[in-house]
Amino acid sequence: MTCHVHSAFTGKCEDAEEERIVSVTAAALPFFVYGTLRPGEVNHGLLLRGRTRAEEPALLPDAVLYAGPGYPYAVHAPGGTVTGDLVTAHPWAYDALLAELDRLEEYRPGDPHTLYERVERATVVRAAGGPPVRAWVYLAGPVVAARLRACGELIEGGDWRARRR
């Protein structure tokens, strides 16, 4: 079984068909960021600066972006693409950073009203080319995603930074 949704607080891997315990450090994946956590944005400076060992431009397949109140939401959508960055944390900073990002994104495992869900996805790294890289990404939670699909403002082209220029 692949862990698709992981709770940093309980250490449980949540999947529709089965559940098992995994350690947070065993799943020390990089993060795909597409909004205020991107290099040069406000939350990157507050949470990530000095705690990362690599930051690379990347694309998230099968997702689209919607405008939020000062930040975007990524929503699963076959055929869509979101532009962002693949951020790899220093090992010494990983566990604390994971918990801080979960708090920032208001990720509450198992709560359908959670603002964002942290999920494991394939992220295509543009700079390096090659095969997709597995990464954590914060997607809009189920209730938020349904509302955005129904009446949200789609960010054409999937690049929040380009939209703001």
BALOBA-1460 file (C-alpha; in Angstrom, 3 decimals):
// residues 165
<rec num="1" residu="m" x="0.000" y="0.000" z="0.000"/>
<rec num="2" residu="t" x="1.202" y="3.530" z="-0.757"/>
<rec num="3" residu="c" x="0.581" y="6.222" z="1.815"/>
<rec num="4" residu="h" x="-1.572" y="8.846" z="0.111"/>
<rec num="5" residu="v" x="-2.585" y="10.980" z="3.095"/>
<rec num="6" residu="h" x="-0.316" y="11.104" z="6.133"/>
<rec num="7" residu="s" x="-0.866" y="12.652" z="9.531"/>
<rec num="8" residu="a" x="2.202" y="14.246" z="11.079"/>
<rec num="9" residu="f" x="0.524" y="14.252" z="14.465"/>
<rec num="10" residu="t" x="-0.638" y="10.622" z="14.686"/>
<rec num="11" residu="g" x="1.905" y="9.064" z="12.344"/>
<rec num="12" residu="k" x="-0.942" y="7.173" z="10.662"/>
<rec num="13" residu="c" x="-1.134" y="6.576" z="6.973"/>
<rec num="14" residu="e" x="-4.725" y="7.101" z="5.916"/>
<rec num="15" residu="d" x="-5.985" y="5.328" z="2.817"/>
<rec num="16" residu="a" x="-9.509" y="4.535" z="1.699"/>
<rec num="17" residu="e" x="-8.862" y="0.788" z="1.799"/>
<rec num="18" residu="e" x="-6.486" y="0.261" z="4.703"/>
<rec num="19" residu="e" x="-4.514" y="2.003" z="7.411"/>
<rec num="20" residu="r" x="-1.083" y="1.335" z="8.845"/>
<rec num="21" residu="i" x="1.419" y="3.122" z="11.039"/>
<rec num="22" residu="v" x="4.422" y="4.768" z="9.376"/>
<rec num="23" residu="s" x="7.032" y="7.016" z="10.908"/>
<rec num="24" residu="v" x="7.170" y="10.645" z="9.863"/>
<rec num="25" residu="t" x="10.889" y="10.407" z="9.137"/>
<rec num="26" residu="a" x="10.355" y="7.320" z="6.959"/>
<rec num="27" residu="a" x="8.159" y="9.505" z="4.749"/>
<rec num="28" residu="a" x="10.571" y="12.480" z="4.648"/>
<rec num="29" residu="l" x="9.447" y="13.609" z="1.219"/>
<rec num="30" residu="p" x="10.116" y="17.011" z="-0.313"/>
<rec num="31" residu="f" x="7.247" y="19.511" z="-0.526"/>
<rec num="32" residu="f" x="5.661" y="20.850" z="-3.703"/>
<rec num="33" residu="v" x="4.715" y="24.486" z="-2.990"/>
<rec num="34" residu="y" x="2.700" y="26.714" z="-5.316"/>
<rec num="35" residu="g" x="1.610" y="29.822" z="-3.378"/>
<rec num="36" residu="t" x="2.897" y="31.814" z="-0.416"/>
<rec num="37" residu="l" x="5.528" y="29.148" z="0.395"/>
<rec num="38" residu="r" x="7.355" y="29.608" z="-2.939"/>
<rec num="39" residu="p" x="10.801" y="31.254" z="-2.842"/>
<rec num="40" residu="g" x="10.376" y="35.028" z="-2.658"/>
<rec num="41" residu="e" x="6.894" y="34.832" z="-1.111"/>
<rec num="42" residu="v" x="5.998" y="35.835" z="2.441"/>
<rec num="43" residu="n" x="5.577" y="32.405" z="4.049"/>
<rec num="44" residu="h" x="8.765" y="31.107" z="2.436"/>
<rec num="45" residu="g" x="10.654" y="33.788" z="4.330"/>
<rec num="46" residu="l" x="8.832" y="33.031" z="7.574"/>
<rec num="47" residu="l" x="8.938" y="29.221" z="7.515"/>
<rec num="48" residu="l" x="11.352" y="27.839" z="4.922"/>
<rec num="49" residu="r" x="14.310" y="30.211" z="4.569"/>
<rec num="50" residu="g" x="17.436" y="28.597" z="6.004"/>
<rec num="51" residu="r" x="15.687" y="25.256" z="6.537"/>
<rec num="52" residu="t" x="15.908" y="23.889" z="2.992"/>
<rec num="53" residu="r" x="18.759" y="22.219" z="1.161"/>
<rec num="54" residu="a" x="17.209" y="22.385" z="-2.324"/>
<rec num="55" residu="e" x="14.520" y="24.391" z="-4.131"/>
<rec num="56" residu="e" x="13.739" y="23.596" z="-7.777"/>
<rec num="57" residu="p" x="11.077" y="24.828" z="-10.196"/>
<rec num="58" residu="a" x="8.537" y="22.042" z="-10.697"/>
<rec num="59" residu="l" x="5.137" y="21.157" z="-12.137"/>
<rec num="60" residu="l" x="2.309" y="19.282" z="-10.417"/>
<rec num="61" residu="p" x="0.313" y="17.240" z="-12.936"/>
<rec num="62" residu="d" x="-3.427" y="16.577" z="-12.675"/>
<rec num="63" residu="a" x="-4.242" y="19.654" z="-10.609"/>
<rec num="64" residu="v" x="-5.541" y="23.192" z="-11.159"/>
<rec num="65" residu="l" x="-5.368" y="26.356" z="-9.059"/>
<rec num="66" residu="y" x="-8.182" y="28.477" z="-7.699"/>
<rec num="67" residu="a" x="-7.825" y="31.948" z="-6.211"/>
<rec num="68" residu="g" x="-8.304" y="32.244" z="-2.472"/>
<rec num="69" residu="p" x="-8.222" y="35.200" z="-0.094"/>
<rec num="70" residu="g" x="-4.541" y="36.096" z="-0.597"/>
<rec num="71" residu="y" x="-3.385" y="32.577" z="-1.421"/>
<rec num="72" residu="p" x="-4.282" y="29.844" z="-3.916"/>
<rec num="73" residu="y" x="-5.821" y="26.391" z="-3.568"/>
<rec num="74" residu="a" x="-4.706" y="23.416" z="-5.661"/>
<rec num="75" residu="v" x="-7.485" y="20.984" z="-6.565"/>
<rec num="76" residu="h" x="-7.149" y="17.566" z="-8.217"/>
<rec num="77" residu="a" x="-8.144" y="17.840" z="-11.895"/>
<rec num="78" residu="p" x="-7.016" y="15.320" z="-14.539"/>
<rec num="79" residu="g" x="-5.161" y="17.064" z="-17.349"/>
<rec num="80" residu="g" x="-4.406" y="20.229" z="-15.370"/>
<rec num="81" residu="t" x="-0.957" y="21.448" z="-14.348"/>
<rec num="82" residu="v" x="0.165" y="23.656" z="-11.462"/>
<rec num="83" residu="t" x="3.460" y="25.562" z="-11.502"/>
<rec num="84" residu="g" x="5.454" y="25.717" z="-8.290"/>
<rec num="85" residu="d" x="8.652" y="24.627" z="-6.602"/>
<rec num="86" residu="l" x="9.935" y="21.390" z="-5.144"/>
<rec num="87" residu="v" x="11.404" y="22.197" z="-1.722"/>
<rec num="88" residu="t" x="13.619" y="19.721" z="0.129"/>
<rec num="89" residu="a" x="14.075" y="20.405" z="3.845"/>
<rec num="90" residu="h" x="17.305" y="19.839" z="5.752"/>
<rec num="91" residu="p" x="16.960" y="16.569" z="7.713"/>
<rec num="92" residu="w" x="17.466" y="18.404" z="11.028"/>
<rec num="93" residu="a" x="14.507" y="20.702" z="10.256"/>
<rec num="94" residu="y" x="12.104" y="18.202" z="8.679"/>
<rec num="95" residu="d" x="9.878" y="17.047" z="11.556"/>
<rec num="96" residu="a" x="9.344" y="20.538" z="12.995"/>
<rec num="97" residu="l" x="8.787" y="21.994" z="9.528"/>
<rec num="98" residu="l" x="6.227" y="19.332" z="8.649"/>
<rec num="99" residu="a" x="4.237" y="20.136" z="11.799"/>
<rec num="100" residu="e" x="4.488" y="23.903" z="11.160"/>
<rec num="101" residu="l" x="3.309" y="23.551" z="7.565"/>
<rec num="102" residu="d" x="0.387" y="21.385" z="8.694"/>
<rec num="103" residu="r" x="-0.618" y="24.155" z="11.122"/>
<rec num="104" residu="l" x="-0.185" y="26.899" z="8.513"/>
<rec num="105" residu="e" x="-2.348" y="25.003" z="6.033"/>
<rec num="106" residu="e" x="-4.909" y="24.158" z="8.740"/>
<rec num="107" residu="y" x="-4.557" y="20.481" z="7.899"/>
<rec num="108" residu="r" x="-6.730" y="18.365" z="10.213"/>
<rec num="109" residu="p" x="-6.531" y="14.671" z="9.288"/>
<rec num="110" residu="g" x="-9.904" y="12.992" z="8.919"/>
<rec num="111" residu="d" x="-11.878" y="16.255" z="9.040"/>
<rec num="112" residu="p" x="-13.784" y="16.767" z="5.746"/>
<rec num="113" residu="h" x="-13.917" y="20.509" z="6.539"/>
<rec num="114" residu="t" x="-10.120" y="20.824" z="6.752"/>
<rec num="115" residu="l" x="-8.840" y="23.769" z="4.727"/>
<rec num="116" residu="y" x="-6.107" y="21.694" z="3.061"/>
<rec num="117" residu="e" x="-5.140" y="18.013" z="2.969"/>
<rec num="118" residu="r" x="-1.507" y="16.937" z="2.806"/>
<rec num="119" residu="v" x="-1.235" y="14.239" z="0.140"/>
<rec num="120" residu="e" x="1.604" y="12.390" z="-1.544"/>
<rec num="121" residu="r" x="1.757" y="13.091" z="-5.289"/>
<rec num="122" residu="a" x="4.104" y="12.696" z="-8.245"/>
<rec num="123" residu="t" x="5.774" y="16.024" z="-8.977"/>
<rec num="124" residu="v" x="7.597" y="16.551" z="-12.250"/>
<rec num="125" residu="v" x="10.799" y="18.543" z="-11.718"/>
<rec num="126" residu="r" x="11.444" y="20.758" z="-14.747"/>
<rec num="127" residu="a" x="15.023" y="21.806" z="-14.026"/>
<rec num="128" residu="a" x="16.384" y="18.284" z="-13.666"/>
<rec num="129" residu="g" x="14.062" y="16.601" z="-16.154"/>
<rec num="130" residu="g" x="13.983" y="12.868" z="-15.624"/>
<rec num="131" residu="p" x="11.370" y="10.829" z="-13.798"/>
<rec num="132" residu="p" x="8.680" y="12.267" z="-11.509"/>
<rec num="133" residu="v" x="9.575" y="12.829" z="-7.857"/>
<rec num="134" residu="r" x="7.178" y="11.927" z="-5.018"/>
<rec num="135" residu="a" x="6.371" y="14.892" z="-2.790"/>
<rec num="136" residu="w" x="3.923" y="16.191" z="-0.219"/>
<rec num="137" residu="v" x="1.476" y="18.753" z="-1.559"/>
<rec num="138" residu="y" x="-1.337" y="20.569" z="0.209"/>
<rec num="139" residu="l" x="-4.536" y="20.262" z="-1.844"/>
<rec num="140" residu="a" x="-7.839" y="21.914" z="-0.965"/>
<rec num="141" residu="g" x="-9.819" y="19.829" z="1.531"/>
<rec num="142" residu="p" x="-12.948" y="17.994" z="0.280"/>
<rec num="143" residu="v" x="-15.543" y="20.627" z="1.212"/>
<rec num="144" residu="v" x="-13.351" y="23.511" z="0.025"/>
<rec num="145" residu="a" x="-12.551" y="21.706" z="-3.251"/>
<rec num="146" residu="a" x="-16.248" y="21.067" z="-3.973"/>
<rec num="147" residu="r" x="-17.071" y="24.729" z="-3.352"/>
<rec num="148" residu="l" x="-14.194" y="25.877" z="-5.586"/>
<rec num="149" residu="r" x="-15.208" y="23.535" z="-8.425"/>
<rec num="150" residu="a" x="-18.772" y="24.886" z="-8.214"/>
<rec num="151" residu="c" x="-18.080" y="28.608" z="-8.057"/>
<rec num="152" residu="g" x="-14.363" y="29.347" z="-7.555"/>
<rec num="153" residu="e" x="-12.144" y="31.595" z="-9.647"/>
<rec num="154" residu="l" x="-9.879" y="29.332" z="-11.712"/>
<rec num="155" residu="i" x="-6.313" y="30.590" z="-12.166"/>
<rec num="156" residu="e" x="-5.710" y="30.039" z="-15.875"/>
<rec num="157" residu="g" x="-2.347" y="28.452" z="-16.634"/>
<rec num="158" residu="g" x="-1.916" y="27.133" z="-13.072"/>
<rec num="159" residu="d" x="0.686" y="29.711" z="-12.007"/>
<rec num="160" residu="w" x="-0.340" y="31.867" z="-9.039"/>
<rec num="161" residu="r" x="2.762" y="34.032" z="-9.284"/>
<rec num="162" residu="a" x="2.154" y="34.823" z="-12.991"/>
<rec num="163" residu="r" x="-1.455" y="35.765" z="-12.202"/>
<rec num="164" residu="r" x="-0.315" y="38.317" z="-9.630"/>
<rec num="165" residu="r" x="2.094" y="40.114" z="-12.018"/>
